[in-house]
Amino acid sequence: MAAIKRKDPALYTLTAGSIAGAIEAMITYPTEFVKTQLQLQDGTKGAARKGVPAPKGPIDILVTTVRTQGVSAVYRGLSAMVIGNTAKAGVRFFAFDQFKDLLKDSEGKTTGARSVLAGLGAGMTEAVLVVTPSETIKTKLIHDGNLAKPQYKGLVHGVQSIIKAEGLGGIYRGVVPVMARQGANSAVRFGVYSTLNDLVKSKLEPGSKMPATYTFGIGAIAGIITVYTTMPLDVVKTKMQGLNARQLYSGVFDCGWKVFKNEGVLSFWSGATPRLARLSMSGGIVFSIYESTMTVLRRIDDDSSPIRT
């Protein structure tokens, strides 16, 4: 039990989080692609590829995309997502650990409520440093692919074009809803995960290791709960990062109002199914890989000179 409570070097949490984020992004990206397409559908009417009817649901989007553009089209924007997810996960776990240390009580413990606050802080940090630019680029690359004549030739060209046309602020579109979403995401996810993790550990034999299946299950449950509580923020975020967002919305509240007025309240949960699929898998994948990587790093630390930051 002493090994579990010891302070891990910051480099370990950063490394483990980054590895987990990269692997998770590559595995779950098709669901992210479908979710983004569902949320952008209304904004692409009239500009879609000629002769291709607008898809109606997740499966239809996948089938239509593969049939008309090939399998590779489903991975459009993947590079931005992998780079962003790698950095995001690293920053998230690192920031979460730092906030947890700051919020420990007099006995050195972090309660469920304090874990939620630590998660909120981690989410806000990752939103500003990593998520907003990577999500904006990913969304614009996906949206651009729906046009009859796509203008972006790839990640690098896309970033250059966005900055040239809109300035550096162009890759920070939707920063407010992204901060709100990431803060809520991390607060709910880490709060649920920490609470369930502590509960399960309390039922195990002292000194016994948490089974990987338990970690995956706890992470998946945390991901599912996160989806439905933060979906409206995700929809507003995607709308504000689309190609024509500057012409359509004057700000966050204007975007939210127009979505409600023109598309109805249920549209705030557009893409919930693929996002649920992604986050339920994501929670299990990220936390499992993170814990496994931390175990390896701790073992290396025990067998050789420790890495310190």
N, C-alpha and C positions, 0 to 999 in steps of 0.2 A: 504493500500500500504506500510505503514511503516514496517509491519511484514514481507513483502516479501524482503525488502532491508536490514533487520537486519543481523548481522553476526551470522551464525549458528556455534555452537561448532563443532570442528573437529571430535569428537566422533560420532556426529549425521550423518555426511556425510559418515564416515567410516562404521557405522552400516547399514545405509540405502542402501549403495552401495553393501555391502556384502550380505544382504538379497536378493536384486534384482538379483545379480549375481548367487546365488545358485538356486533360483527358475527358472531363465531363462535357466540355464544349464540342469536341469532335464526335462524341457518341450521340448527343442529344440534339445536334443542330437542325436536322430536318423538322423537328417539332417547333423549333423557334422560327424557322422559315415560314411554316404554315400559319403559325399564330400571327406573325407580322402581316402576312398577306390577307388574312381575315380582317384584321384591324384597318388595313389600308384600302379594302375593296371599294368603299363608297367614294374615296378620293381619287380613284383611277378610272372612273367611268368616263368614257369619251376619249381617253388617252391610251386605252389598252391596245394590245396587238390586234390588228384587223383580222376578222374572221374567227376570232377565238372568244366564245361566250364567257362572261364573267363566272368563275366558279362559285359554288354556293356553300360548300362545307369543307372540312379538313381533308377527307378522302378525295373529294372532287378536285381540290386544289393540287394535291399530290399527283393524281392521275393526269390532269390537264397539263400541268407543268412538265412532267416527264414525257408525255405524248407530243407536246408541241415544241419543247425546248431541250429535251434530253435530261438524263439523270443529273448531270453536273449543275443544272440550273437550280436544283434543290439546295445546292451548297453555295449559292451566290451570297457573298457577304461573310462566308465562314472565316476567312483569314482575319477580318476585323474582330470577329467574335472570339476566336481562339486567343489572339493577342490580348484583347480586352479582358477575357475571362481569366486568363493566366495571371495578369496583373491584378484583376479585381479580387480573385480568391486569395492571392498572397496578401494584399492590403487588408482584406476583410479579416482573415484569421489573425494577422499581426495586430491590427487595430483593436480587434475584439479582446485579445489577450491583454493589451495595454490598458484598455478601459476597465477590464475585469480587475486588474491589479489595483487600479485607482479606486474602485468601488467596493473592495473587500471590507467586511466588517471587522470589529475588534478581534475576532477569533480567526481572522484570515480566510473567512468563507464568503462565497458570493451567493446570495439568495436568488430565487427565481425572478423577483422584481428587479434586482440589480443586474441580472443577466440580460433582462429586456432592455434596460438602459444602456448596457455595454453594447448590445446588438444594435441599438438605435445609433449610437455614436459611430460604430464601425460602418454601418450602412451609409450614413451621411458622409463619412470620410471617403469611402470608395466611390460614391456618386460624383463627388467633385473631382477627385484625382483621376479616375479611370472610366467609370461607367458611361457618363454623358457623352464624351467624344466617341467611344467605341460603339455605343448604341446608335448614335446619330449617323455615323458612317455606315454601319450595318443596315439600318433602315433605309437610308437613301440608296444604297447599292441594290437592295431588294426592290424598292419602289421603281428605280430607274429601269430595272429589267422588265418591268411590265409595259413600258412604253414601246410604241411602234418602232422608234429609232432610239435605242439606249445611247446615252452620251458618255457613260463612264466605261473605260476599258479595263478597269481592275482597281484593286485597293489603292495603290499609290496614285494613279491618275485620278481616281475618285476624290481622294483627300485633297490633292492639288487643285482640282476643279472647284470643290466646295469652298476652300479657303480663298481662291482667286475671285469667286463670284460673291461670296458673303463675308469674307474676312475670317479671322480666327474664331469669331463668335458663331460662325456657321456650324462648327462642329460642337458647339455647346447649346444647340437648340433644345428646349425642353428641360433645362437644368433643374428648374423648380420641381416639376413632377417627378423627375428622376431622383432627386434628393429625397422627396417625400416617399416615393416607392421603395427606394433602397433602404431608407431608414426603417420604414414599416416592415419590409422584407426581413431585414436582419433582426429587428426587435422581436418579431413573431417567431421567426425560424430558430434563432439562438435561444430565445426564451423557452419555446416548446422543447427544443432538443436538450437543453441543459436540465430542464425540469424532469423530463422523461429519463434522461441518462442517469441522473442522480437517483431517481426512483428505482430503476432497474438495478443499478449498482448496489443499492441498499439491500436488495433481495438476494444478491449473490454471496457465495462463501467468501469470507475475508481473504484477500490476497489472490482471488481467482480473476482470470482475464475475461473481459466482456467478449462474448462470441461475436464474430463478424456479422452474422445474420441479425443479431439484435441491433447492432450499430446501424446496419442498412435499414432495418425496419423503423427505427426511431427517426432516422434522417428522412425517410419517405413520408412518415406521418407529419413531420415538421413541414415538409415541402407542400403537402396537400393543404394543410391549414393555411399556409402562407398565400396560396393562390387566390382563394376566394375572398380573403380580407384585403388584398392589395390590387385586385384586377382593375377597378376603375382608374387607379393611378397609372397603370400600365397602358391602358387604352389611350388616355389623354397624352401620355408620353409619346406613344407611337404616332398619333395624329400630328403632334407638334413637330415631329422630326421628319415628316414626309416632304417630298420635293416641293409641294405647293403650299406648305404650312404658313409661310410669311404672308401670302395673299389671302389665306382663309381665316387665320386667327390672329387677334391682336395680343393675346396673352393666355395664360393658363385658364382663368375663369371664363374667358370668352370661348375658348375651345370646349371646356366642359359644358357650358350652356348650350352651344350649338350642337354638340353631340346629343345632348338630352332632348333638345327641341326638334332636331331634324331626324334623329334615328331612334329615339326612345330610350327609356332607362335600361332596358335589357342589353342595349349595345355596349354598355360599360363593362359587360362580361363577354364581349366578342373575343374569340380566341381562347376562352377559358379551358376548353377541352385539350388542345395541344399544349397549352401552358401547364395544365395539370399533369399531362403525361411527362412533360419535360422536368418540372420541378419535383414530382414524386420520384422520378429516376435520379434527378440531379441531387436531391437531398441524400439519397442512399449512396450514390456513387461518390460524391464529394467527401462526405464524412467518413465513409469506409476507406477511401484512398488516403485521406488526410491522416486518419488514425494509424493505418498500416505504415505510411511513410514516417510518421513520428516514431513508431516502434522501431523501425530500421535505424533511424538517426540516433535514437537513444542507445540502441545496441552498439552502434559504431562508437558513440561517445563513451560507453563503458569499456570498450576494448582498445581504444586509442586516445590520443590527446583530444580533449574537448574543443569544440568550435565555439568561440565566444564573439559576441558583437559589442 
